[in-house]
Amino acid sequence: MSQQADLDTLRNRLDELAQRVGELERTVGRLPGGGELPVREAAGKTRQERPELVTIPDTPYNTALWTDSDDEGLGVRDRHAP
């Protein structure tokens, strides 16, 4: 196909997409509840429930926690990477 034919095809598909999105918006607007989708329950929770927030302190961690740790992907400290 030529570039112009590709552009024409793309424009037609975009117009069709815009029409279908408009149809979908009108369909959703006619749903009971004014377009609000019902809240599903999954694993005993609803979408409206939010998980409890956990506060993480700004204080630095104790450096003793990291004394025997390896740097992931870098190898053991004080040695050269292969």
Number of C-alpha atoms within 10 A of each C-alpha: 5 7 8 9 10 11 11 12 12 12 12 12 12 12 12 12 12 12 12 12 12 12 12 12 12 12 11 15 13 12 11 10 10 9 13 11 10 9 10 11 10 8 6 6 12 11 10 9 7 8 7 6 6 6 6 6 7 6 6 6 9 8 7 8 8 10 9 9 11 11 10 7 7 11 13 13 12 6 8 8 9 5
